[in-house]
Amino acid sequence: MKMGRTLRRMTALVLLALALMPWTGLTARAAGKNFTDVPGSAWYYDAVQYASSNNLFDGTSATEFSPNGVMTRGMFIKVLGRYAGVNESAWRAGTVTGSGVNVREGAGTGFASKGTLPYGAAVTIDGKSGDWYKIRSGGLEGYVSAQYIKPKYHSFTDVAYDQYYAGYAIWGFQNGIVSGDGSPDRFSPDAVVTREQVCTLLGRYADAAGMTVAKTESAVTFPDDGAISSWAREDVYTMQQAGVIKGHGDTGNFSPAGSATRAEVAAVFQRFASVAGKPAAPSPSPTPTAPPASSAPPTSTDPDAEGIVDSPATFAEGAVSVKSHTIRVGLYVETNGIHTSAGTAVLTNENGAGFDFGSMSDRQFVPDGNVMGATLTVTASGGMLTVTDETGQTVYTGSGPLAVKATGADKPVTRVDANKDSYCYYGTFELRPAYGKSSNVTVINYVDLEDYVKGVMPYEFGNWWPEEALKAAAIACRSFVMFYNWNTYGSFGFDILNGTNAQVYRGLGGSSVSGNANDDAAVDATRNVYLTYDGGICNTCYSACNGGRIRSAKEGFGVSYPYLVAKDDPYDKAAIQNLGEANYQYTASISHRVGMSAWGMYSMAQYYNKDYQTILGFYYPGTHLQYGA
């Protein structure tokens, strides 16, 4: 969408200024290589000469260019990075997050130490072996445990640090030029780059660099215009009007999903250089910023945590972007085997003042009538909703969705009864026939984010827990829902479910009066605070306990995150005296054990007087705290 893209472009300008090297050799060029498979009569001869003389392309051998070979996404981002003058090794960067961290000869504690690195030291990451990074820093080369390295953030699980495209892909991710290929965690470096992707990547690069692409051609409509993806259309037509891309000579088709050959991409860059102009002179390549000396952690003196160094999650400058401050929670739904939809739903305004009817527009309630009485009964049949008031009179019938909001006080309370469950909630409700089960009702609660977190806390953590533990829990709950992939259930009209597959949410609980003062106070004390990693909100997954060892995200979910690493958890073991040995072992056995241990968090605050920043720093190493924007 344009608004999101504009924001991305604005923030990328700052980052890109650090990435680009001076632009050289675009008009007066030295002769390129004389490849044996690029005859002087070929239409692409000049383009290949341009690409090779400017070091954009390597040959496929010492003598061959392979002009008809296809370009992969990994190849393309490397060419684009070279065009931008990127020092790719500077983007395979990381920062040491522990004190006196060993650099070992191999990937494991069984290998000898070659030396140590101080807290905040900058490293270049050359590869990864299991949970160990292969690094360089100063005169040291070797392996460091991943739990002590904070790499420059990217979400791609298929970008290996030892591959030719790695630094360029990270540069592209950091500057909003490349995103996931069908999934946010997949770059697909070996997939063929399509013609529409070429246009989009060049358009994003130009936007991020602040370059103006001159439009010198008349606009045309390609015969296969309908095949161009909506996300690519703007950039395709910008590049067409700039003369960077053209339709096929015989048909005029653009073939958006078609592959681009190496010769075609060389020609595209030659044309792009002639119309995009020269970017502003930049600073040299980026240098990882070490934390200030005052943030260096003290050595722990915990008797049960000997050797653990406290690295608190400190506050970082700037605000982190959030998706919305209104959350859509599926209370009674039916999706892909999740059978929690309500056969009949009864909504009761606790103050008896009736309900407003209407619709939702951009998560805002738009009223369109009202009904008196305290209670509404909602049923579904044949994909149609019927709503009756407390007298039995039908006040609405239709396919929905129908928005309903309790009338009355500033934050009226609605009790929702369905499937023998009865809980009270703030906010607005949207009613729909349940997907795949036309006799059931889907009830969606539109609720303020902070009220949502208050509706999660009592059902995931103990209201009687120490204040600092509850603060850490509130930040974890808030960050988790904002990180959560809202597209998973987007087609059903909501962002997240209310059960254990996400976070248990019960609103105000079984009473219209909240009895969770400690939980609520922790939420208020940390209002709008998120746990972040390199400017992005973290996946703050948590479980009840972990058996004394935290699993990495790779172990638990098959997806890696730099702050969800495997390590011992001596704090968690202190929970045995609260749960008892049998309950502790059972709870650990059914927990995913990735990220924060709830009982370990409790122990850190209760027995070792750790504050919420230290708790979060231990369970999510290398993270920071930021306010939401």
N, C-alpha and C positions, 0 to 999 in steps of 0.2 A: 504494500500500500504506500501511497506517496508520502503520507505523514511520517510513517516509520522509516521510510527510506531517507527522507530529508534529515531526520535526526541522526541516522546512521552516518550520513555523509558529513554532517557538521562535526561529529565526534571523530570521524576518521581523519579529517584534515590535520588535527593535532598530531595523531600518531604517524601519519604518512610523512609529515615534515621531517621526522627523524629517520625515515626509512630510505629516502631517495638520495642518490648521489648525483653530481652534476651531469647534465644531459650533454653528450658529446657526439660529434660525428654524424649528425643526421642529414646534413645537406652536402657537405664536402666529405665524401667517403673514400677510404682507400679501397683498392680492388679486393674483392672477396676471393675465396678459394676457387680453383678450377676443378670442380668435381667432374669426374668422368661421366656421370649419368645426368649432367646438366648441360646439354648442348647450347651453344650460343644462339641458335635459332628458336629455342623453346620460349613460350610466352612468359614463363616464370624466371627466365635467366636473370634479369635485373633484380627481381625480388630476392632471389637466393644470394646474389652478390651483396645486396644490402644487408640481408640477415646475417651472413657469415662475416662480413667486414665489421659489423657492429657487435659481433660476439653474442647474438641472440640465439643462434642455433649452433649445435655441434653437428658434425657429419655423423652418419651412422657407421662410417669407417673412415680411415685416413683419406680415402679417395672418393667416397660415395656420399651423396646427400639423401638419397631415397625420396625424390620429390612426390611420388605417389603413395608413400606410406602414410597411414593415418596418424593423427595426433591424439594422444591420450590427455586426460585432465592433468595428470602429473607433468607431462611434457609442456602443456600450455602454460601452467602457472610458473614453470621455470622460465620459459621464454618471456612471459609478462614481467616476472621479477627482474630478469636481466635488463629488459627494456627500461625498467624503473631504476636500475642501478642498485638493486638491493644487495647488501652484504648478507647472504643467506645464513652464514654461520652465526651471525649476531642474533638471529631470530630463533636459533636452537639454544636459547639461553635459559639459565636458571639461577636461583639464589639459594645459598645454604641456610637452612632454618634451625640448625642446632649449633652447639658450641663444641669445638675440638672434634669435628667429625672426621672419621678415618677415611682416607682414600686407599682402597685395597687393590691388590694385584689382580684379583678376580672377583666375580660376582658372588660373594658370600663371606660370612664372618670367619670362615676357615682359612681365608687367604691373608697373607701378611699385609700389614699397613705400610704404605709408602710415604705417609705423612698425614698431617691433619689440616683441615680448613676451618677458619673462624666463622662465627655467626655473621651472616650477611655477605659472605664472599660470593663473587660472581663466577659462574662456570659456563662452559660451552658443553652442550650435551651431544655426544657423537653416536649414541646408541643406547639400547636398553636390553638387559638380559634378566627376565623374570621381574623381580622387584628391585633391581639394581640398575642405576644409570651409569653408562660409561661417559666420563667427563674429562675435561681439560680445564685447568685453572692455574695461571702462572706457570710454574715449571712442573706442576703435578699432573699426571695422567693416570687414570685408573677407574675404579668403580666405587660408587657411593650408594648406600641404601636409599631407596626412593622416598622413605619417610623423612629424610633430611634434605631433600631438594624440592624447591618450588619452581617448576618450569614455567616458561612463558605460556600463558593459557591458550588452549584450543580444545575443541570438543571432539576432534576426529580420533576414533579408535583405530583407524586403518592407516594412519600416517606414522611410519616407523622413522625414528630419528636418524638411522643410518642410510636412508634413501636419498637420492639426488634431489628430490622435490621437497624434502621435509621443511627446510627453512623457508622456502618460498611459500609453501602452503600455510605455514603459521603466520607469515607476514600477511598473506591474503586474508586469512581469518581475522587477524587482529584489526585490519583496516576495512572490514566489511566488504571485501571484494569477492571472496568465496564463502559459500555456506554449504550445508550438507547436500548430498545428492540423494534426494528422496527421504533422507533421515538426517537429523541434525548431527548425529555422531559418525556419519560416514562421508568421507571425501571421495571415495572411489577413484583413486589415482590411476588405475589401469583401465578405466572405462574410457571409451572414445568420447572426445569432446565434440558436442554437436554444434551445428552452425549457429543456432540461436544462443547457445551458451557462450560462444565466442563473442557475440555482440554484447551480451549481458556483462561478461567479465570486463570487456573493454569500457563499457559504459560506466560500470561501478568504479573502475580505476580512474577514469577521467573525472568523475564526480569527486572522488576522494582526494585527488591531486589538485583540484581546483582548476582544471583545464577546460577550456571552451572548445568544443568540437564544432568547427565551422560547417554549416549546412550549405553546400554549393549546388546540390542537385534538386530537381523538382520531386515532390513526393509522388510515389507510385503505390498502387495496391497490388501486391503479388497475387497471382491466381490462387495460390494455396494459403491465402491470408488466414483462413479459419483454422489452419493447423498450427499456427504460431501460438505458443503458450502465453497466457495472459501476463505472467511475470516477465516475459521477454519482449513483449510487443513494443514497448516504448523504446528500448535500446535498439531493437532491430530496425525500426524506422528512423531513428537518429543516425545510425550507421549507414543506412541506405541513402539518406539525404546528404550525408557527408561524403558519399562516394567511396566509402570503405568496403561495402559489400554490394553485390549485385545479384540479380536473379540469373538462373541458368539461361544461356543464350537461345536454346531451342524452344523452351517452354515458358520462360519467364518466371517459373516457380522458384521460391526461395529454399524449399526443402529444409525446414527448421530443425527437424530431428535427424537430418543426414549428417554424415561424418565430414570432417574437414581434413584435407590432405596437408602434408608438410609444406608443399609448394603454395597451396592456397593460403595457409596461415602466414607464410613469409610475405605474400603479397598484401594480406590484410594489414600487417604491421607496417609495411612500407607506405601504404596509403594512409594509415592512421597517423603516422609520424608527420605526414605532409599537411594534415588538417587540424591536428590537436594542439599544435604549438608546443612550446617549451615550458615545463613546469618550473615553479619558483625554485631558486637555488636553495638546497636543503642543508641541514646539519649533517655530519657524518652519521654512520650507522648507530643504532640504539645501544645504549649501555644499561644493563640492569641496575636499578637503583637499590642500594643496600638500605635496610632500615636504619633510622638514626640510632646513634649509640645508646641513647636513653631507653630504647625499647629492647635492648639486649636482655634476655631473661636471666634471672638469678638461678643458681644451682639449687635443685630441690634437696630438702633435708628429710623427706618423708621416709620413715623407717620401712614401710612396705613398698616403696617405689624407688629404691636405691638406683641411682644411675639415670633416672628420668630427669630431663631438663625441661623446665617450664617455658613454653613459648606461647604466651597469651595471644589471643586474637585481638589485635589492637585496632583502634579506629583509623580508617584511611580517609584521605581527603576526598571531597566530592560525593555526589549522590549516585545511587545505582538505579537504573531504570526498572520500574515494575510494570507488569502487564495491566493491572487494574486494581483499584482499592475495593471493588465489589466482587465477591466470589459467588459463583453459581454452583450450589451443592445438590447433587442428585440424592434426594431422601428415599424415595420409593420408586425404583426404576427397574427395567428389565433389559439387560444388554448381554448378549453373548454368554449366556450361562449364569449371569448374575441375577438371581431371581428374588428381587426385593420389591417389586412393584406392588402397589396397593390395589386390591380388588375394589375397595371403597375407601375413600379418604374423607374424614370429617375435620373441618377446620373450625376452630372456636376462637373468637375474639375474647380475650380474657377480661376486657373491660366492658363487653356487651354492647359496643357502639356500632356494630355492623361492619360492612366491608365496602371498599371501593373496587370496581371492576375496571379493566383497561388492558393495556398491552405494554410490552417492554421495548424500548428503543435505546440501543447502546447502553444497556444495563440500567436505564432509567425508567421509572414507572410513568406511563402516560394514562391518566384517568379518563374513563369514558362512561361513567355512571356509578351508581351505588345501590346497596340493598341494606335494609334495616334487619335487625335481629343478630343474635350472637353466634349462630351456627350455620355453616354451609355443609351440605353433603354432596360429594362428587363421585359419580359413577361413570363407567365407560361401557359402550356396547357398539360393536361393528365399527370401531374407529371414531365414534362420536362421543363427546362428553355431554353429560347432563348434570346441572348444578341445581339443587333445590335448597330453599331456605328452611328455617326451623318449623315452619307451618306445613311443609311438604309442597309448597308451590314451586314450580320450575321457573328459575330466574335466568337460566342460560342453557342453550343447547347449540352445539357446533363442534367442529373438528379441532378447535383450539389452534395454537396455544392461547390460553386465557390467563391473564395476570390478575391476581387478587391481593389486596393489601388491607390489613385491619385498619379501621378508622379509629381516630381518637388521639391519644397522647403522641408526643414526639417520637417515641419508640414503642409503639404498641406491641403487645405480646400475643402471638397466635399459637394455640395448642393444635397439634396435628395428630390425629388418631388414625392409625392404619396398621393392618397386619398385627393387631394386638399390641402395637407399640404406641406410646403416648408421650410426646415430648413437646416442650414449649420453645418457640423461636422468635427472634427479632426478624425484621425484614419483610420482603415481598415474596409471593409465591407464584410460580408459573405452573399451570396444569396442562397436561398433554395426554392423549391416549398412549399407552405404553407401546414401545416399538416391538412388533412381533407378537403382541398379545393384546388384541383389541378390546378385551373385556376388563383390562386393568388400567390404572391411572399412574402416570409419572408425575411426581411432585418435586419441583425444583425450588430451592430456597435461595433467593438473591439476598446476600447478607454482607454487611460491612466487614472488611478483612479483620479488623481488631475484634469484632464480636465473634467472628468465625473462630479465631484463635482461642478466645475465652470458652467457646463451645467445644473445643478439642481438649484443652488442658486437663480437666478433671477426669477424663476417660482414658487418658494416656499416662498421666503422672499423678502423684499423690498431693492433694491440697495441703497436707500437713508437712510436706518436704521443706528443707531449708530454702530460704529466700534466694540465695545465689543459684541453687540448682533449678528452681522454678524460672528464674530469669533466663538461664541457658536453654531450658525447655521451650520457653515462649519464643525465643529467637529461632530455635530449630523448627518449631511448628510453622512459624510464619514463613521462614525461608523455604521449607519443604513445599508448601502449597504454591508459592510463587514460582519455584523451579519446575513443579510438576507439569507434564506435557498436557496442556489443556485441550490439545487437538484430539486426544484419545477418545473423549466422549463428546466432542464438539457437535457431531451430527445428531446427538440426542438432546442437545440444548443445555448441557452443563459442563463444568470444568473438572469436577472431582466427585468421587463417591464419598459416602459418609461412613464407610466401614473399615475393617482392618486391612483391606487391600490398599488403602491410602492412609488416612488418619480417622480415628473414630470421632465423629462429630455428633453431638446431641443437643446443640443449642444451649438453652438454659436448663436443660435436664427435665426431670419429671415435675418440676415445680415452676411456677411463674416468677418466683423470687429466687435469685441466685444465692446459693449457700457456699460459694467458692471464693471467699474474699481473698485468700492468699494467692490463688491462681490469677484472679483478676488483677490484683496489685502488681504481680510480676509482668503481666501483659501490658499494663499501663506504664510501668517503669521502663519498659523496653519498646514502647510504641514506635512503629515504623523503622525498627532497626533490623537489618538483615546480615546474614553471614555471607561474605563474598570471597571470590578468588579471582584475582586479576580483573576486577570490575564486573564480574558476572555472579549472579546469585547461586549459591551452592546447593547441591543435592544433599540436604542434611538428613539423610535416612538415619533411623535409629531403631533399636530393638530393646527388649526388656533386659537381657543380660547376655554375655558372650562366652561364659566359661573360662574367662581369664585370657582370652586371645581374640583380638579384633581381626575379622576377615577383611581382605581388600575387596573393593567393588568387583574386581575381576573374578575373584573366587566366588563371591556371592551372587553376582548378577551377570557376569560375562562381559561387563563394560568397565573400562578403567576411568578413574578420576584421580588426579594427582593428590587430592586431599583425603581420599578414602583408601588408606593403606593398611597393610597387615602389620600388627605389632602386638606385643604382650600388654595386658591390661591388669596390673596388680590392684587397681582400685575396684574393679568389678568383683574380685574375689571377696572383698569385705562385705559384699551383699549376702554372703552365706548366712551370717548371723541374723539377718532380717528375714530371709526366706526359708531358712532351714536347708540342709544339704540336699534332701530329696527334691524339694520344690525348685531349688536353684538349678540342679542338674537337669531336671525336666524342662524348665523354662528355657535354659540355654540350648537344649536340644531342638526346640521348635522355633527358635529365633534365627533370623538370617545372620545376625552377629556382624553386620557391616555398619560402620559409623559409630554413633554414640550409644553406649550402654546406659539405659535409664538408671539402673541401680548403681552402676559405676559412677555416674554423674552425682547421684545422691551421696555416695560414699565420699567423693572428692569434697563436697561441700560440708557434709556432716562431720566427718572424721579428720579431714586434713585442712579445713578452713580455706578451701580454694574458692576464688570468686568466679563469676560466670564467664569472664573472658579467658581465664586459665582453663576452665572446663572445656570450652569450645575449642581452644587452641590445642588441647591434648587430643581430642577426638577427631578434629578436622585440621590437621597441621598445615601451616602455611596460609591460613585464611585470615581475613580481616572483617571488621564490622563497618557497615555504611548505612546511612539513612536512605530511605526510598524516595524516589522522585516521581 
